[in-house]
Amino acid sequence: MMRIFRRPQEPLDLGDFDLLLPRQAETALPEARQALLEEALWAEAQRTAPCAPRSRARRTAWVALPAAAAVMAGAVIVAPGGSGTSGTDIRPPKAGTKLEPGTTKGLSATVDRISLAAARQPVLEPRQDQYIYVESKVTGGWVDRAGGKEKLVVNPLHSRQVWHSPDGLKSFIYEPGHKFMDKEGEDLDLDPAREVTDRGSYNSVKMLPTDPDVLLKRLYGSGRMGDAQADWTAFGEIGQLLEEQIATPQISAALFKAAAKIPGVTLVDKTVDATGRTGVAIAHTSLNSRQEWIFDRNTYEYLGQRDVLVKPYRGLDPGAVTYETVVIKRAVVNAKKELPDGTTL
């Protein structure tokens, strides 16, 4: 089952709706991002079938950050996710913008600090009749083919809210800034008679191993460490769940330690998230694109992610940002459309 990753900028075929919520509600990769990842994964593999780790085609999504709150019976519990702004266009950097290089120097120490910060977070644990709520700000690119020419367009930063049940079978997405989603939100429940597995759901995530080496083997599956495609996919599997899932502090710490073992992972000492906050990033590069997980420089709290070009692509220069997301809030609520303050959407 495909965990479709955020905002496609083209209408979905009806046959795709069973793919929209494999375990956690998400929408599809922006077309430009899909193309970048396809090139990165399949150029070396010399294959033509379209596939990419961030698109989640029949892949398992597993892990994410813990939320800084504990659950009390019947309560709406909120986890701090940082503050953000909305409404501004995220545009590609000007020509000549310096792209901060990645390095392995200091990577291990930084990952240790990130893992320690994650391990110290209180547990956010929903009951089976509650919902995981995540609010974020997102933006992504899409390819405009008007006039027979291809042009990469980067959308304005906008709000996204999701609700998922712990078993992953019930979900709701509210993303009015999405070009093709219902402006009133979309109910994307799965049929339990058809969906017999909960892999990737909160229930499954909390059962993951806390040993980084064992977790890494899960991430690679049948892939081989050191293979460019397998490495990129493993890194993507971790990163894609940093956004709209919760995990125990121990699993979250194991997640980051596992990521540091992936070949090609580097530390970017200076980066910025979609709302302008500066931080450090754990990053992985494959051909044209570098995926960055951004953390606060002082607290090592997860802020968000971005994809940035490292080579010219479709008229854009290195340093152009094609995808960004920042987490605003995580919480446990009692029903779909319920907000952390007890009001409803």
C-alpha positions as CSV (number, residue, x, y, z in Angstrom):
1,M,0.0,0.0,0.0
2,M,1.3,3.4,-0.9
3,R,1.6,6.1,1.7
4,I,1.1,9.0,-0.7
5,F,3.3,11.8,0.4
6,R,1.5,15.2,0.2
7,R,0.1,17.3,-2.4
8,P,0.0,16.0,-5.9
9,Q,-0.6,18.9,-8.3
10,E,-2.8,16.9,-10.6
11,P,-6.1,15.2,-10.0
12,L,-6.1,11.7,-8.5
13,D,-7.6,8.8,-10.4
14,L,-10.4,7.2,-8.4
15,G,-8.3,4.1,-8.2
16,D,-5.7,6.0,-6.2
17,F,-8.0,6.6,-3.2
18,D,-7.2,3.3,-1.6
19,L,-3.6,4.5,-1.7
20,L,-4.2,7.8,0.1
21,L,-4.1,6.4,3.6
22,P,-2.1,3.2,4.0
23,R,-1.5,4.0,7.6
24,Q,-1.2,7.7,8.1
25,A,-3.1,10.2,6.0
26,E,-0.9,11.9,3.4
27,T,-1.2,13.1,-0.2
28,A,1.0,12.5,-3.1
29,L,4.5,13.7,-4.0
30,P,4.7,16.9,-6.0
31,E,5.4,15.9,-9.6
32,A,8.7,17.6,-9.6
33,R,9.8,15.9,-6.4
34,Q,8.7,12.6,-7.8
35,A,10.7,13.2,-10.9
36,L,13.8,14.1,-8.9
37,L,13.6,11.0,-6.8
38,E,12.9,8.7,-9.8
39,E,16.1,10.0,-11.4
40,A,18.1,9.6,-8.2
41,L,16.9,6.0,-7.6
42,W,16.6,4.6,-11.0
43,A,19.3,6.1,-13.1
44,E,21.9,4.0,-11.4
45,A,19.6,1.0,-11.4
46,Q,19.1,1.5,-15.1
47,R,15.4,0.8,-14.9
48,T,12.5,2.7,-16.4
49,A,9.6,1.8,-14.1
50,P,8.5,4.9,-12.1
51,C,9.2,4.5,-8.4
52,A,10.6,6.5,-5.5
53,P,11.0,6.1,-1.8
54,R,9.0,9.2,-0.9
55,S,6.0,8.0,-3.0
56,R,5.8,4.9,-0.8
57,A,4.7,2.6,-3.5
58,R,4.0,-0.6,-1.5
59,R,6.5,0.4,1.1
60,T,6.2,0.5,4.8
61,A,6.4,3.7,6.8
62,W,7.5,3.2,10.4
63,V,8.9,5.8,12.6
64,A,8.7,9.4,13.8
65,L,9.4,11.9,16.5
66,P,8.0,11.6,20.0
67,A,5.6,14.3,21.2
68,A,6.4,16.3,24.3
69,A,3.3,15.5,26.4
70,A,1.8,12.7,28.4
71,V,-1.8,11.4,27.9
72,M,-4.4,11.5,30.7
73,A,-7.7,9.7,30.2
74,G,-10.2,11.7,28.2
75,A,-7.9,14.7,27.8
76,V,-6.8,16.5,24.7
77,I,-3.0,16.4,24.8
78,V,-0.8,18.8,23.0
79,A,2.8,18.3,22.0
80,P,4.9,21.4,21.1
81,G,5.9,21.4,17.5
82,G,7.3,24.9,17.0
83,S,5.6,28.0,15.7
84,G,5.3,28.9,12.0
85,T,4.0,31.5,9.6
86,S,1.8,31.1,6.6
87,G,0.8,32.8,3.4
88,T,4.2,33.6,1.9
89,D,5.5,32.2,-1.4
90,I,8.5,29.9,-1.1
91,R,10.5,30.8,-4.2
92,P,13.7,29.3,-5.6
93,P,16.8,31.0,-4.4
94,K,18.5,33.5,-6.8
95,A,21.2,32.3,-9.1
96,G,24.5,32.0,-7.2
97,T,23.0,31.3,-3.8
98,K,25.5,29.3,-1.8
99,L,24.5,25.8,-1.0
100,E,26.0,24.8,2.4
101,P,28.0,21.6,2.0
102,G,27.4,18.5,4.0
103,T,30.1,16.8,6.0
104,T,30.6,13.8,8.2
105,K,32.6,15.9,10.6
106,G,30.6,16.3,13.7
107,L,27.8,14.1,12.4
108,S,28.1,11.4,15.1
109,A,28.1,14.0,18.0
110,T,25.2,15.9,16.5
111,V,23.1,12.7,16.1
112,D,23.9,11.8,19.7
113,R,22.5,15.1,20.8
114,I,19.4,14.7,18.6
115,S,18.9,11.2,19.9
116,L,19.3,12.3,23.5
117,A,16.8,15.1,23.1
118,A,14.3,12.6,21.6
119,A,14.9,10.1,24.4
120,R,14.1,12.7,27.0
121,Q,10.7,13.6,25.6
122,P,7.6,12.5,27.6
123,V,5.5,9.8,26.0
124,L,2.4,10.8,24.0
125,E,0.2,7.7,23.9
126,P,-3.3,7.8,22.4
127,R,-6.0,5.4,23.5
128,Q,-7.5,3.2,20.8
129,D,-10.6,5.4,20.6
130,Q,-8.6,8.6,20.2
131,Y,-6.8,10.3,17.3
132,I,-3.4,11.5,16.5
133,Y,-3.5,15.1,15.4
134,V,-0.7,16.9,13.5
135,E,-0.7,20.4,12.2
136,S,2.0,21.5,9.8
137,K,2.9,24.1,7.2
138,V,3.8,22.7,3.8
139,T,4.8,23.7,0.3
140,G,6.0,21.8,-2.8
141,G,6.7,22.1,-6.4
142,W,4.8,20.9,-9.5
143,V,5.5,21.0,-13.2
144,D,3.4,23.4,-15.3
145,R,3.3,22.1,-18.9
146,A,1.2,25.0,-20.3
147,G,2.2,26.0,-23.8
148,G,4.1,22.8,-24.3
149,K,6.9,23.9,-22.1
150,E,7.8,22.5,-18.7
151,K,8.2,24.9,-15.8
152,L,8.7,24.1,-12.1
153,V,6.3,26.1,-9.9
154,V,6.7,26.2,-6.2
155,N,3.5,26.7,-4.3
156,P,2.8,29.1,-1.4
157,L,3.3,27.8,2.1
158,H,0.0,26.7,3.5
159,S,-1.6,24.9,6.4
160,R,-2.3,21.2,6.7
161,Q,-4.1,19.3,9.5
162,V,-4.4,15.5,9.7
163,W,-6.2,13.1,12.1
164,H,-5.4,9.4,12.2
165,S,-6.6,6.6,14.5
166,P,-4.0,4.5,16.2
167,D,-4.8,1.5,14.0
168,G,-4.4,3.6,10.9
169,L,-7.8,2.7,9.5
170,K,-9.5,6.1,10.1
171,S,-8.2,9.4,8.9
172,F,-9.2,12.9,8.0
173,I,-7.2,15.5,6.0
174,Y,-7.9,19.2,6.0
175,E,-5.6,21.1,3.5
176,P,-7.6,23.8,1.8
177,G,-4.4,25.1,0.2
178,H,-4.0,21.9,-1.8
179,K,-4.9,22.4,-5.4
180,F,-7.0,19.3,-5.8
181,M,-8.3,18.3,-2.3
182,D,-11.8,19.1,-1.1
183,K,-11.7,22.5,0.6
184,E,-13.9,21.1,3.4
185,G,-11.5,18.3,4.1
186,E,-11.5,14.6,3.1
187,D,-12.5,11.6,5.1
188,L,-10.2,8.8,4.1
189,D,-11.2,5.8,6.2
190,L,-10.1,2.3,5.1
191,D,-12.2,-0.8,5.0
192,P,-11.1,-3.1,7.9
193,A,-12.4,-6.1,5.9
194,R,-9.8,-5.2,3.2
195,E,-7.0,-3.8,5.3
196,V,-5.8,-6.6,7.5
197,T,-2.5,-5.1,8.4
198,D,-1.6,-2.0,10.4
199,R,2.0,-1.7,9.4
200,G,3.0,1.9,9.6
201,S,0.2,2.8,12.0
202,Y,0.8,4.1,15.5
203,N,0.1,0.6,16.8
204,S,2.8,-0.8,14.6
205,V,5.3,1.9,15.2
206,K,5.2,1.5,19.0
207,M,6.3,-2.2,18.5
208,L,9.4,-1.3,16.6
209,P,12.8,-2.4,17.9
210,T,14.8,0.2,19.8
211,D,18.2,-1.3,18.8
212,P,19.4,0.9,15.9
213,D,21.1,-2.0,14.1
214,V,17.9,-4.1,14.2
215,L,15.8,-1.1,13.1
216,L,18.2,-0.4,10.3
217,K,17.8,-3.9,8.9
218,R,14.0,-3.3,9.0
219,L,14.5,-0.1,7.0
220,Y,16.6,-1.8,4.3
221,G,14.4,-4.9,4.0
222,S,15.8,-6.8,1.1
223,G,18.0,-3.9,0.1
224,R,21.7,-3.8,0.5
225,M,23.5,-1.1,2.5
226,G,25.9,0.7,0.2
227,D,23.6,0.4,-2.7
228,A,22.7,4.0,-3.8
229,Q,19.0,3.2,-4.3
230,A,18.7,1.2,-1.0
231,D,20.5,3.9,1.0
232,W,18.3,6.7,-0.4
233,T,15.2,4.7,0.2
234,A,16.1,3.9,3.8
235,F,16.8,7.5,4.6
236,G,13.5,8.5,2.9
237,E,11.6,5.9,5.0
238,I,12.7,7.6,8.2
239,G,12.3,11.1,7.0
240,Q,8.8,10.7,5.6
241,L,7.4,9.7,9.0
242,L,9.1,12.5,11.0
243,E,6.1,14.6,9.9
244,E,2.8,13.0,10.7
245,Q,3.4,10.2,13.2
246,I,4.4,9.7,16.8
247,A,6.7,7.2,18.5
248,T,8.1,6.4,21.9
249,P,11.1,8.4,22.9
250,Q,13.2,5.2,22.8
251,I,12.1,4.4,19.2
252,S,12.7,8.0,18.1
253,A,16.2,7.9,19.5
254,A,16.9,4.6,17.7
255,L,15.6,6.1,14.5
256,F,18.2,8.9,14.5
257,K,21.0,6.6,15.5
258,A,20.0,4.2,12.7
259,A,19.9,7.1,10.2
260,A,23.5,8.0,11.0
261,K,24.7,4.6,9.9
262,I,23.3,5.0,6.4
263,P,26.1,5.5,3.9
264,G,26.1,9.0,2.5
265,V,24.4,10.7,5.4
266,T,26.0,14.1,6.3
267,L,25.6,17.0,8.6
268,V,24.7,20.4,7.2
269,D,25.8,23.0,9.7
270,K,23.7,25.9,8.5
271,T,20.2,25.6,7.0
272,V,16.8,27.2,7.3
273,D,13.3,25.9,7.5
274,A,10.2,27.1,5.6
275,T,9.4,29.7,8.3
276,G,12.9,31.1,8.4
277,R,14.2,29.4,11.5
278,T,17.8,28.5,11.3
279,G,19.2,25.1,12.4
280,V,21.4,22.2,11.6
281,A,20.4,19.4,9.3
282,I,20.9,15.7,8.9
283,A,21.0,15.2,5.1
284,H,21.3,12.6,2.3
285,T,22.0,13.4,-1.3
286,S,21.3,11.4,-4.4
287,L,22.1,12.9,-7.9
288,N,20.1,16.1,-8.2
289,S,18.5,16.5,-4.8
290,R,19.4,16.6,-1.1
291,Q,16.8,15.8,1.6
292,E,17.4,17.6,4.9
293,W,15.9,17.0,8.3
294,I,16.2,20.3,10.2
295,F,16.7,20.6,13.9
296,D,17.0,23.5,16.3
297,R,20.6,24.3,16.8
298,N,20.3,24.7,20.6
299,T,17.6,22.2,21.7
300,Y,17.9,19.7,18.8
301,E,14.1,19.7,18.5
302,Y,12.9,18.6,15.1
303,L,11.6,21.6,13.0
304,G,10.9,20.2,9.6
305,Q,12.3,19.1,6.3
306,R,13.2,20.4,2.9
307,D,14.4,19.1,-0.5
308,V,17.1,21.3,-2.1
309,L,18.7,21.0,-5.5
310,V,22.5,20.2,-5.6
311,K,22.7,20.3,-9.4
312,P,20.8,22.3,-12.1
313,Y,17.4,20.9,-12.8
314,R,14.6,22.0,-15.2
315,G,16.0,25.5,-15.3
316,L,16.6,25.9,-11.5
317,D,20.0,26.4,-10.0
318,P,21.6,24.5,-7.1
319,G,20.2,25.8,-3.9
320,A,16.6,25.9,-5.2
321,V,14.2,24.5,-2.6
322,T,11.5,22.2,-4.2
323,Y,9.7,21.0,-1.1
324,E,9.4,22.1,2.6
325,T,7.4,21.2,5.6
326,V,7.4,22.4,9.2
327,V,5.6,20.8,12.2
328,I,3.5,23.3,14.1
329,K,1.7,21.0,16.6
330,R,1.2,17.4,17.6
331,A,-1.6,16.3,19.9
332,V,-3.9,13.5,20.9
333,V,-7.6,14.4,20.5
334,N,-10.9,12.5,21.0
335,A,-12.4,12.7,17.6
336,K,-11.8,13.6,14.0
337,K,-11.9,17.4,13.4
338,E,-11.4,18.1,17.1
339,L,-8.6,20.6,17.7
340,P,-6.2,20.6,20.7
341,D,-8.1,23.5,22.4
342,G,-11.3,21.4,22.4
343,T,-13.0,23.2,19.6
344,T,-13.9,21.6,16.3
345,L,-12.9,22.3,12.7
